[in-house]
């Protein structure tokens, strides 16, 4: 039987507010446990929550960026469950009336296929605390610093049909929230994570299969691996005569498998009801329009402009706009360079990205700034150095922090463009290799590369490649 995979993602983006969603406690990462939790976060009797207006504005920004409906009236509800990291015994969330709903996002797959994914809703809620299992000798500790941290939970339609589609969608959301400035997207710190709802059904069947929810996936690689494992598990189970049960599962990255955590709760298990301590959230047109004026150029808009204005391919434009910081870096290089947009793209995506990846750095931590890279590319464009020598100069810039011109001058790397000097080197190489010369002239054209290499070696790689090729062809031809 042919099976079809059905996936929906619930992405939790921690909003980049300075204080929590219902209290004045700080949200900074890495503080000593339980030092950023006040009486509201700890669930003391008699305390009242106060909504953080910045969190609301950030939710509106997301809604506008995804073409969603912004609810003029939404309601906060109590979601009741009992875990040690939830001191109140309930989580304040939104259920029947979320602040954002009915949006969409277009993803581009590896083969260039475009697909629109529906966004069911995005609602505001508070995060829970964190259970700590290390260093407690068989016991668990509780850190409530995260309790009350504002989250935007972004729920997709079940439109995803493979793990790769799920990753592409998650990456697109990750890029978008960072562009909007509403989430730092730091997956290692838990600022951006997702739950994946996965089911399978016979191809052509309209009815969905029974789904399993894989909780707290905090890397793109884990999302792909967890979904692929879960799909295979469900198919094997059904084909073996068993049935998939609705449950919550965890992904074990060490074993590369999912395992059962608990039976999946239904909405009625949480006993949702409107929070009596919070008024309905009313959003006026004036607030929506004021937020709209603050929207930046969005990733898709920026990529389209790069294709239109810089003549880049859609692929290159997509890579360069994957983060707002990378796009800004690239545009700075182009503006300083005064053109040569493709040369700048090749270097930003090539040498620069390679150096960043090698040291696991973001472009904001680059040891070669945009102005400095532009200075290097100017020397390629004006034939001061060749592209090959430029790579040597870049390595020195990265390790030494010096400017391109200073390195070129100190190491004597200027390109040889003097025709007579190049001809002299060619004559010497031809004289030293009579047999290869005779073979070339007898029809072994592949030896041309041999002579290029020998002349480059003789000139320490400084001969202008275009001039060398032209002169060499003439001289070898006799």
Secondary structure as GFF3:
##gff-version 3
##sequence-region A 1 478
A	DSSP	beta_strand	3	14	.	.	.	ID=ss1
A	DSSP	alpha_helix	53	65	.	.	.	ID=ss2
A	DSSP	beta_strand	69	70	.	.	.	ID=ss3
A	DSSP	beta_strand	73	74	.	.	.	ID=ss4
A	DSSP	beta_strand	77	80	.	.	.	ID=ss5
A	DSSP	beta_strand	90	93	.	.	.	ID=ss6
A	DSSP	beta_strand	100	108	.	.	.	ID=ss7
A	DSSP	beta_strand	114	126	.	.	.	ID=ss8
A	DSSP	beta_strand	130	132	.	.	.	ID=ss9
A	DSSP	beta_strand	141	143	.	.	.	ID=ss10
A	DSSP	beta_strand	150	156	.	.	.	ID=ss11
A	DSSP	alpha_helix	163	180	.	.	.	ID=ss12
A	DSSP	beta_strand	192	202	.	.	.	ID=ss13
A	DSSP	beta_strand	212	217	.	.	.	ID=ss14
A	DSSP	alpha_helix	220	239	.	.	.	ID=ss15
A	DSSP	beta_strand	247	252	.	.	.	ID=ss16
A	DSSP	beta_strand	257	263	.	.	.	ID=ss17
A	DSSP	three_ten_helix	267	270	.	.	.	ID=ss18
A	DSSP	beta_strand	273	274	.	.	.	ID=ss19
A	DSSP	beta_strand	281	282	.	.	.	ID=ss20
A	DSSP	alpha_helix	285	292	.	.	.	ID=ss21
A	DSSP	alpha_helix	299	310	.	.	.	ID=ss22
A	DSSP	alpha_helix	314	320	.	.	.	ID=ss23
A	DSSP	alpha_helix	324	337	.	.	.	ID=ss24
A	DSSP	alpha_helix	341	347	.	.	.	ID=ss25
A	DSSP	pi_helix	348	352	.	.	.	ID=ss26
A	DSSP	alpha_helix	353	358	.	.	.	ID=ss27
A	DSSP	three_ten_helix	363	365	.	.	.	ID=ss28
A	DSSP	alpha_helix	370	381	.	.	.	ID=ss29
A	DSSP	alpha_helix	387	400	.	.	.	ID=ss30
A	DSSP	alpha_helix	404	411	.	.	.	ID=ss31
A	DSSP	alpha_helix	419	432	.	.	.	ID=ss32
A	DSSP	alpha_helix	434	441	.	.	.	ID=ss33
A	DSSP	three_ten_helix	445	447	.	.	.	ID=ss34
A	DSSP	alpha_helix	448	458	.	.	.	ID=ss35
A	DSSP	alpha_helix	465	476	.	.	.	ID=ss36
###
